[in-house]
Amino acid sequence: NESVLIDFDKIFEENVFPDGMTIDENGNLYVATWGGSKVYVIDPIEKKIIREIDMPTSQVTSVAFGGSNFEDLYVTTAAKGTQNVFAGGLFKITGLNAKGRIMNNFKYN
């Protein structure tokens, strides 16, 4: 049952690509954007962007919920191709009124 939620090629300028992703407890998809300086929150039912989280550097690489109640969004960025002082940093975003899902454990033998 694959379907396209957002076609980045159609709505974003060149050199903006989806990168790491996570899902909150309501099923919303959080997408880091390489070259986009943002994290986009996408409603999978409506298939639309419902929130944009601005980041202080362009190469946003991944997102994950954490903290004691999974209410903090951690965002990683890369330093590649930029001299921005924030590039390559790890950011903690609070106050989103969203909560991540508990991850499944996996043991590899």
Protein Blocks (a to p, Z undefined) as FASTA:
>chain_A
ZZcfbdfklmpcehiacddddddfkopacdddehklpacdddfklopafbdcddfbfbdf
bdcdedjkopaccddddfehpabfkgoiacddehklpacddddddddZZ
